[in-house]
Amino acid sequence: MSGPVLLKLDLQGNELAALQGAQRVLASVQAIVVEAVFREIYVGEPCFNEVWSFLHANGFKFKRPLAFTQNSNREIVQIDALFEKLP
C-alpha cells in the first residue's frame, strides 16, 4: 500500500476482533476510524477502553471523536473514534 491509509470499521460490535486479526494490515495504516461504545449494546461487545487499549498497544493514539450518539439522558453511548499512528 502506498500513501496514507485510513481503515474504517463499523462491524456491529466486532471491531476489536477484526483489529486483532489485522495485525499485518495495521502496520500499513496511518489512521483508523472505529465505532466504539461505552456500554455493551451487542452481547460480548468490547467497550471503548478495550479498543483504545488494543490500539494504543499497537502504536496508535486517540485523536478525537468524529461523531457520537447520546441516550435520552444525554450521556454519550457510542462514538466514531479517530485514532492516528504514533510518529
C-alpha positions, -999 to 999 in steps of 0.1 A, spaced: 0 0 0 12 35 -8 2 69 6 -18 75 37 -42 46 45 -74 50 65 -91 20 80 -128 24 89 -146 -2 109 -183 -4 118 -189 -40 125 -217 -41 150 -196 -50 180 -169 -70 162 -144 -41 157 -119 -54 183 -119 -89 169 -113 -75 134 -84 -53 146 -69 -83 164 -70 -103 132 -55 -74 111 -20 -71 127 -2 -71 93 -26 -45 79 -22 -22 109 15 -18 100 4 0 68 -24 21 83 -19 57 94 -54 63 107 -84 43 120 -120 53 124 -137 28 146 -172 27 161 -169 22 199 -194 21 227 -193 30 264 -218 3 274 -223 -30 258 -250 -29 231 -244 -63 215 -236 -94 236 -199 -96 243 -192 -63 226 -160 -46 238 -162 -11 251 -142 19 241 -115 13 268 -107 -21 254 -105 -8 218 -83 21 230 -60 -2 249 -55 -25 220 -48 3 195 -25 21 220 -5 -11 225 -2 -13 187 11 22 182 -20 44 178 -32 73 198 -68 85 202 -71 118 182 -107 128 187 -144 117 183 -158 123 148 -194 117 157 -214 104 187 -247 91 198 -265 101 231 -292 83 250 -323 100 264 -302 113 294 -278 130 271 -250 105 280 -227 96 251 -232 59 245 -213 55 212 -187 73 192 -169 71 159 -134 75 172 -104 86 151 -70 70 160 -37 80 144 -4 61 143 21 75 167 52 90 150 
